[in-house]
Amino acid sequence: MQKPGLPSNTSFRNWVGEYIWIHQLKSLDIINLPISQKTSLEQSLPSDVIEKGKTFIFVTEVVQNGKEFTWSQVYPGGHTMTNKFIIDQECEMETMAGKKFKATVRMDGGKVVVDFPKYHHSSEIVGNKLVETSVAGGITFKRISKRIA
């Protein structure tokens, strides 16, 4: 839960606290794909996959103590992925598929940012929302989660 005294409208600057967000997938969260490709992609998905996507909900929990973060995502079925990192220090992280890699997470303004040769990810708090943006191969994926605690 959020620590007492923290503003409800803050960024990932040096604070101590815990926020919890919930995200329900939209039809397609990819934002810079031409509409014809989005429509084609949506039409190529089986209807049961689209229905599962509409009810797929996961929770992101972020605990921050200054530059130290614990970032967890809890998926349906109880699968949890947790990464711990310190801003500006190399750390080992893990993908949803279990692949481990090394990265240095940094702060850019109030955003948490990590860059790889072919991938960029940023996360920021905007109002009561967690806004995550990933860019790879010219495609941008934007996920917006609402704060629940």
Secondary structure by P-SEA (a helix, b strand, c coil): ccccccccccccccccbbbbbbbbbcccccccccaaaaaaaaaaccaaaaaaaaabbbbbbbbbcccbbbbbbbcccbbbbbbbbcccbbbbbbcccbbbbbbbbbbcccccccccccbbbbbbbcccbbbbbbbcccbbbbbbbbbcc
